[in-house]
Amino acid sequence: MTNQPHKSRIIRVGDPRNHLYSDPLPARTEHASVPALKPRVNQPPPNVVGKLSFLVIHCSLTPIGMTVTGDMIKEWHMGPPPNRGWSRVGYSELVHQDGKIELLVPYDDDHYVETDEYTFGVLGKNYISRHVCVIGGQDNDKNQADTLTIPQYEALRRYCHEFVRKQPQAKIAGHYQVYDNRTCPNFDVPFYLELMQIPKNSIFYG
C-alpha cells in the first residue's frame, strides 16, 4: 500500500480589523491530518493582529456617584441603537470606584494582541493596544472632571506597575494622547504615572 500525500486546506484567520481596513490577514496552510505546531520561541502565534505597544487609559464618562457595571459597558458598546452597535466591547478591564478591577476580555501575558483579545478602544490603534477604563470622569453635574478616587488610584498604580513588568516594550497613554478631540480619561495621565513612579521610558508623552 502506497502512502497517500496529506490533503491540505486553507485556513484564514479572522481579523477584527476588517471593520476598519480592507486587507485581511494572510492565509496559512495546515495539513488536515497533522496537528498544528506550536509557534517557535519569539515568534507570534498565528492569530496575532499586532504587537502590543500601548496600554490606553480611558474613563467611562459617567458621574462620580453612578454605579457602572461591566454588563452596562457591554450594552453601551455592543447593544443596538441608541447604543453603538459595535461587535466588540471597548475595554479589557474596568477599574471601579472602590478599586476593584473587573475583567471584560481575557488576555494572556505575551507581547501580542490576538484576535480574541482585541477590543475597540481607539480607532486605528486597537490592533496594538490594550484598553483599561476607570469608572467616572464626570462630576455630579456631568461636567468633565478628574474623579479618580484613592482606591482607584492605588488599583491603577498596581495595575500599571504589573503591566510595565510584563510588557516592557509598551508605553502607557491616556485616550486623549492617542486620539484627537478627546479629553478622556479627564486627568493628566503622564503626571499621574510619574506620581505612581512608573519608569519614564514606559510613559507616553506624545
MARLUM-765939 format. One record per residue (C-alpha): residue in one letter; residue number from 0; y, x, z. Coordinates in nm, 3 decimals, decimal comma. Last residue first. Layout:
+--------+-----+---------+---------+---------+
: residu : num :   north :    east :      up :
+--------+-----+---------+---------+---------+
:      a : NUM :       Y :       X :       Z :
...
+--------+-----+---------+---------+---------+
This chain:
+--------+-----+---------+---------+---------+
: residu : num :   north :    east :      up :
+--------+-----+---------+---------+---------+
:      g : 205 :   6,244 :   0,302 :   2,287 :
:      y : 204 :   6,183 :   0,443 :   2,635 :
:      f : 203 :   5,807 :   0,387 :   2,650 :
:      i : 202 :   5,663 :   0,518 :   2,977 :
:      s : 201 :   5,337 :   0,717 :   2,980 :
:      n : 200 :   5,513 :   1,054 :   2,934 :
:      k : 199 :   5,734 :   0,959 :   3,227 :
:      p : 198 :   5,441 :   0,951 :   3,466 :
:      i : 197 :   5,437 :   0,617 :   3,657 :
:      q : 196 :   5,605 :   0,671 :   3,991 :
:      m : 195 :   5,639 :   0,297 :   4,066 :
:      l : 194 :   6,018 :   0,344 :   4,068 :
:      e : 193 :   5,983 :   0,511 :   3,726 :
:      l : 192 :   5,789 :   0,206 :   3,608 :
:      y : 191 :   6,055 :  -0,025 :   3,750 :
:      f : 190 :   6,333 :   0,156 :   3,565 :
:      p : 189 :   6,131 :   0,171 :   3,241 :
:      v : 188 :   6,070 :  -0,208 :   3,261 :
:      d : 187 :   6,424 :  -0,326 :   3,329 :
:      f : 186 :   6,362 :  -0,692 :   3,410 :
:      n : 185 :   6,357 :  -1,012 :   3,211 :
:      p : 184 :   5,995 :  -0,983 :   3,096 :
:      c : 183 :   6,104 :  -1,066 :   2,825 :
:      t : 182 :   6,459 :  -1,015 :   2,695 :
:      r : 181 :   6,364 :  -1,071 :   2,330 :
:      n : 180 :   6,568 :  -1,063 :   2,010 :
:      d : 179 :   6,381 :  -0,765 :   1,867 :
:      y : 178 :   6,021 :  -0,677 :   1,950 :
:      v : 177 :   5,890 :  -0,352 :   2,100 :
:      q : 176 :   6,140 :  -0,294 :   2,381 :
:      y : 175 :   6,190 :  -0,663 :   2,465 :
:      h : 174 :   5,818 :  -0,700 :   2,536 :
:      g : 173 :   5,841 :  -0,429 :   2,801 :
:      a : 172 :   5,660 :  -0,103 :   2,744 :
:      i : 171 :   5,375 :   0,109 :   2,881 :
:      k : 170 :   5,253 :   0,401 :   2,669 :
:      a : 169 :   4,902 :   0,491 :   2,556 :
:      q : 168 :   4,711 :   0,822 :   2,521 :
:      p : 167 :   4,647 :   0,845 :   2,896 :
:      q : 166 :   4,442 :   0,523 :   2,886 :
:      k : 165 :   4,211 :   0,520 :   3,190 :
:      r : 164 :   4,445 :   0,684 :   3,440 :
:      v : 163 :   4,750 :   0,523 :   3,281 :
:      f : 162 :   4,593 :   0,177 :   3,309 :
:      e : 161 :   4,499 :   0,236 :   3,673 :
:      h : 160 :   4,856 :   0,338 :   3,751 :
:      c : 159 :   4,987 :   0,033 :   3,565 :
:      y : 158 :   4,761 :  -0,209 :   3,755 :
:      r : 157 :   4,844 :  -0,057 :   4,093 :
:      r : 156 :   5,218 :  -0,091 :   4,025 :
:      l : 155 :   5,172 :  -0,439 :   3,879 :
:      a : 154 :   4,993 :  -0,554 :   4,195 :
:      e : 153 :   5,261 :  -0,399 :   4,418 :
:      y : 152 :   5,544 :  -0,553 :   4,216 :
:      q : 151 :   5,371 :  -0,890 :   4,204 :
:      p : 150 :   5,323 :  -0,887 :   4,583 :
:      i : 149 :   5,694 :  -0,796 :   4,627 :
:      t : 148 :   5,802 :  -1,075 :   4,392 :
:      l : 147 :   5,938 :  -1,013 :   4,042 :
:      t : 146 :   6,192 :  -1,287 :   3,966 :
:      d : 145 :   6,425 :  -1,087 :   3,744 :
:      a : 144 :   6,616 :  -1,370 :   3,583 :
:      q : 143 :   6,657 :  -1,581 :   3,271 :
:      n : 142 :   6,818 :  -1,908 :   3,376 :
:      k : 141 :   6,585 :  -2,200 :   3,435 :
:      d : 140 :   6,790 :  -2,340 :   3,727 :
:      n : 139 :   6,508 :  -2,238 :   3,964 :
:      d : 138 :   6,535 :  -1,879 :   3,841 :
:      q : 137 :   6,346 :  -1,772 :   3,532 :
:      g : 136 :   6,111 :  -1,482 :   3,455 :
:      g : 135 :   5,806 :  -1,606 :   3,642 :
:      i : 134 :   5,438 :  -1,517 :   3,609 :
:      v : 133 :   5,396 :  -1,154 :   3,503 :
:      c : 132 :   5,203 :  -1,132 :   3,175 :
:      v : 131 :   4,981 :  -0,845 :   3,062 :
:      h : 130 :   4,928 :  -0,756 :   2,696 :
:      r : 129 :   4,707 :  -0,489 :   2,542 :
:      s : 128 :   4,830 :  -0,328 :   2,223 :
:      i : 127 :   4,726 :  -0,151 :   1,900 :
:      y : 126 :   4,612 :  -0,453 :   1,694 :
:      n : 125 :   4,873 :  -0,670 :   1,860 :
:      k : 124 :   5,164 :  -0,471 :   1,723 :
:      g : 123 :   5,281 :  -0,676 :   1,423 :
:      l : 122 :   5,374 :  -0,986 :   1,621 :
:      v : 121 :   5,372 :  -0,911 :   1,992 :
:      g : 120 :   5,144 :  -1,091 :   2,243 :
:      f : 119 :   4,868 :  -1,245 :   2,028 :
:      t : 118 :   4,550 :  -1,108 :   2,187 :
:      y : 117 :   4,265 :  -0,890 :   2,054 :
:      e : 116 :   3,982 :  -0,808 :   2,296 :
:      d : 115 :   3,703 :  -0,975 :   2,092 :
:      t : 114 :   3,814 :  -0,797 :   1,774 :
:      e : 113 :   3,831 :  -0,457 :   1,941 :
:      v : 112 :   4,137 :  -0,267 :   2,061 :
:      y : 111 :   4,038 :   0,096 :   2,112 :
:      h : 110 :   4,065 :   0,369 :   2,375 :
:      d : 109 :   3,755 :   0,268 :   2,572 :
:      d : 108 :   3,786 :   0,085 :   2,903 :
:      d : 107 :   3,636 :  -0,250 :   2,811 :
:      y : 106 :   3,810 :  -0,583 :   2,761 :
:      p : 105 :   3,783 :  -0,940 :   2,889 :
:      v : 104 :   4,045 :  -1,198 :   2,781 :
:      l : 103 :   4,205 :  -1,424 :   3,044 :
:      l : 102 :   4,170 :  -1,216 :   3,361 :
:      e : 101 :   4,377 :  -1,336 :   3,655 :
:      i : 100 :   4,553 :  -1,084 :   3,878 :
:      k :  99 :   4,656 :  -1,196 :   4,226 :
:      g :  98 :   4,990 :  -1,066 :   4,347 :
:      d :  97 :   5,110 :  -1,387 :   4,513 :
:      q :  96 :   5,346 :  -1,451 :   4,221 :
:      h :  95 :   5,060 :  -1,429 :   3,974 :
:      v :  94 :   4,996 :  -1,131 :   3,746 :
:      l :  93 :   4,828 :  -1,266 :   3,434 :
:      e :  92 :   4,579 :  -1,086 :   3,213 :
:      s :  91 :   4,471 :  -1,029 :   2,852 :
:      y :  90 :   4,775 :  -1,205 :   2,709 :
:      g :  89 :   4,879 :  -1,408 :   2,403 :
:      v :  88 :   4,591 :  -1,653 :   2,376 :
:      r :  87 :   4,409 :  -1,675 :   2,045 :
:      s :  86 :   4,386 :  -1,916 :   1,751 :
:      w :  85 :   4,753 :  -2,007 :   1,791 :
:      g :  84 :   4,859 :  -2,371 :   1,797 :
:      r :  83 :   5,200 :  -2,307 :   1,949 :
:      n :  82 :   5,224 :  -2,615 :   2,171 :
:      p :  81 :   5,418 :  -2,924 :   2,056 :
:      p :  80 :   5,187 :  -2,922 :   1,871 :
:      p :  79 :   4,814 :  -2,846 :   1,921 :
:      g :  78 :   4,697 :  -2,620 :   2,205 :
:      m :  77 :   4,642 :  -2,248 :   2,162 :
:      h :  76 :   4,944 :  -2,085 :   2,325 :
:      w :  75 :   5,066 :  -2,350 :   2,567 :
:      e :  74 :   4,709 :  -2,460 :   2,641 :
:      k :  73 :   4,594 :  -2,104 :   2,708 :
:      i :  72 :   4,891 :  -2,046 :   2,939 :
:      m :  71 :   4,811 :  -2,366 :   3,129 :
:      d :  70 :   4,445 :  -2,267 :   3,163 :
:      g :  69 :   4,554 :  -1,931 :   3,302 :
:      t :  68 :   4,751 :  -2,106 :   3,571 :
:      v :  67 :   5,123 :  -2,140 :   3,640 :
:      t :  66 :   5,269 :  -2,260 :   3,971 :
:      m :  65 :   5,645 :  -2,305 :   3,944 :
:      g :  64 :   5,876 :  -2,175 :   4,216 :
:      i :  63 :   6,004 :  -1,877 :   4,015 :
:      p :  62 :   6,088 :  -2,091 :   3,715 :
:      t :  61 :   5,885 :  -2,015 :   3,400 :
:      l :  60 :   5,942 :  -1,755 :   3,130 :
:      s :  59 :   5,574 :  -1,646 :   3,140 :
:      c :  58 :   5,676 :  -1,281 :   3,162 :
:      h :  57 :   5,559 :  -0,995 :   2,944 :
:      i :  56 :   5,451 :  -0,632 :   2,992 :
:      v :  55 :   5,312 :  -0,451 :   2,687 :
:      l :  54 :   5,043 :  -0,187 :   2,735 :
:      f :  53 :   5,067 :   0,018 :   2,421 :
:      s :  52 :   4,869 :   0,262 :   2,204 :
:      l :  51 :   4,513 :   0,126 :   2,198 :
:      k :  50 :   4,365 :   0,245 :   1,869 :
:      g :  49 :   4,323 :  -0,032 :   1,615 :
:      v :  48 :   4,116 :  -0,323 :   1,482 :
:      v :  47 :   3,780 :  -0,199 :   1,610 :
:      n :  46 :   3,461 :  -0,393 :   1,534 :
:      p :  45 :   3,265 :  -0,091 :   1,406 :
:      p :  44 :   3,280 :   0,113 :   1,730 :
:      p :  43 :   3,535 :   0,395 :   1,727 :
:      q :  42 :   3,414 :   0,756 :   1,705 :
:      n :  41 :   3,462 :   0,992 :   1,999 :
:      v :  40 :   3,085 :   1,003 :   2,066 :
:      r :  39 :   2,890 :   0,860 :   1,776 :
:      p :  38 :   2,870 :   0,484 :   1,736 :
:      k :  37 :   2,544 :   0,320 :   1,844 :
:      l :  36 :   2,302 :   0,275 :   1,558 :
:      a :  35 :   2,249 :  -0,069 :   1,408 :
:      p :  34 :   1,889 :  -0,186 :   1,435 :
:      v :  33 :   1,677 :  -0,132 :   1,121 :
:      s :  32 :   1,514 :  -0,430 :   0,948 :
:      a :  31 :   1,822 :  -0,567 :   0,773 :
:      h :  30 :   1,960 :  -0,227 :   0,678 :
:      e :  29 :   2,329 :  -0,212 :   0,755 :
:      t :  28 :   2,633 :  -0,185 :   0,528 :
:      r :  27 :   2,995 :  -0,197 :   0,638 :
:      a :  26 :   3,276 :  -0,400 :   0,486 :
:      p :  25 :   3,633 :  -0,281 :   0,512 :
:      l :  24 :   3,868 :  -0,464 :   0,749 :
:      p :  23 :   4,062 :  -0,741 :   0,583 :
:      d :  22 :   4,392 :  -0,672 :   0,400 :
:      s :  21 :   4,603 :  -0,987 :   0,370 :
:      y :  20 :   4,801 :  -0,933 :   0,688 :
:      l :  19 :   4,932 :  -1,157 :   0,963 :
:      h :  18 :   4,664 :  -1,426 :   1,008 :
:      n :  17 :   4,417 :  -1,172 :   0,875 :
:      r :  16 :   4,495 :  -0,952 :   1,173 :
:      p :  15 :   4,212 :  -1,126 :   1,359 :
:      d :  14 :   3,966 :  -0,916 :   1,158 :
:      g :  13 :   3,606 :  -1,030 :   1,135 :
:      v :  12 :   3,361 :  -0,752 :   1,048 :
:      r :  11 :   3,206 :  -0,799 :   0,711 :
:      i :  10 :   2,831 :  -0,743 :   0,696 :
:      i :   9 :   2,679 :  -0,651 :   0,359 :
:      r :   8 :   2,302 :  -0,673 :   0,335 :
:      s :   7 :   2,042 :  -0,413 :   0,262 :
:      k :   6 :   1,677 :  -0,450 :   0,180 :
:      h :   5 :   1,465 :  -0,164 :   0,305 :
:      p :   4 :   1,260 :   0,008 :   0,041 :
:      q :   3 :   0,899 :  -0,101 :   0,015 :
:      n :   2 :   0,631 :   0,142 :   0,123 :
:      t :   1 :   0,331 :   0,148 :  -0,104 :
:      m :   0 :   0,000 :   0,000 :   0,000 :
+--------+-----+---------+---------+---------+
